[in-house]
């Protein structure tokens, strides 16, 4: 019962937050921290890579112009350094931005200060921006000209170069689709060159250049993006309505939903048997209304709320209290329905009382707030129905096992149109994101760990889903190269642009080629492997390697009093 009142207390603070008049926001920490004796450490925005090991680099540089960027690449090429590019906030979950496991002879190039130029061509409906320009800054500048960027991801804490490099997306099967890279009509790359060319050169890639299909989703492996050119459309607004309803027919109507609503999505809460259909369509600029999308999951949040929520989660995990998580899931869903998931009809909020609250991103590693995994699977549209049915079968065995994911954002279902990008989606696809608890310590198993491992393996191996390049645990990338028909074309472009593999590392090779590394004790607990022996789980804490319950080919770490039926 104490768990229940703690959770209600957290939500009460959220509901009364509108009465706060003074908010002191704590910006995210920079991803690169250097010491006075030399050497730097790169972290992502969540404070931990998949293997929980720091990324050490010998130096970092912050070019402010394209020429300074070229000189940095030239210096690295001349001195045979391993190079990676990092953005201002670094929200990539896999270790793509780490140059090498050995910190010697490495260089990070940050685009944090390469952010001054935004050139809008009104007549030709295009905008060219420096790679480090923040997405929100770009959107605001474009809207000043009564134009719109059609596709954008749901999170705006990204740079222009980063948003296309990893295939970030919104949701749409209409027009050019919901992936930002499919609106790219040109870009500039800084790549290694011969000594006679100054060790580095700038390549301008236009819309009709075959290299564009390799470069617009390149994972930073072809060179450093200096500029991106995006197509625009005349300005428009969007009209949005949320329909909270039963999930009984979600597998039968998701396609119709995508076809009827240009930017529609679906959020599915399996344990609550609830689907939230977002009716999201464009309307003209003169349509009355000035709404704001202030999505709950991405709001700056009271540090007290984030810490309290994490403390409640940890207590529930320790007590193996699935019902407590269900209370949290029900409370969160009710709150989201009450406030329309953070959307406001106008930009105004009540600011009556002189209360000061410190806020930050809920996942800021400095505050011991939320700490989670994010799995993102991209399905061919014709396979998604059967995946939903299998998840429902697993849910129906014990619905409370799904409460952990529903206390975050449930299953967010979005739509991506077929793309010509070599590392994009070759057919109309469905994207599913879900977040779930991650323990403070890598050796600590999680409540209902086997459920999320079974869903994860079901998605990537039974139904052949592709992983989002900037998210996921390591196992999601196993054999990923076999899922892309144009993979060999991407490799050819990579070898052409970077023949010495200056921009590759063992970490990016691990993701790109989807190779399985040697297994070790406990490797399955954090998705570093799929278990095949009990030692890959945590037998000392009662977690053994077992078959999946619905997808029996899956191998998952399940809590049990006895290892008698474990896999050997």
Secondary structure, 3 states (H helix, E strand, C coil): CHHHHHHHHHHHHHHHHHHEEEEEECCCCCCEEECCCCCEEECCCCCCCCCCCCEEECCEECCCCHHHHHHHHHHHHHCCCEEEEECCCCCCCCCCCCCCCCCCCEEEEECCCCCCCEEEECCCCEEEEECCCEHHHHHHHHHHCCEECCCCCCCCCCEHHHHHHCCCECCECCCCCCEHHHHEEEEEEEEECCHHHCCEEEEEEECCCCCHHHHCCCCCCCCEEEEEEEECEECCEEEEEEEEEECCCHHHHHHHHHHHCCCCEEEEEHHHCEEEEEEEEEECCCCCCCCEECCHHHCCEEHHHHHHHHHHHHHHHHCCCHHHHHHHHHHHHHHHHHCHHHEECCCCCCCCEEEEEEEECCCCHHHCCCCEEEEEEEEEHHHHHHHHHHHHHHHHHCHHHHHHHHCCCCEEEEEECCCCCCCCCCCCEEEEEEEEECCCCCCCCCCCHHHHHHHHHHHHHHCCCEECCCCCCHHHHCCHHHHCCCHHHHHHHHHHHCCCCCCCCHHHHHHHHCCCCCCCCCHHHHCCCCCCCHHHCEHHHCEEEEECCCCCCCEEEEECCCCCCCCC
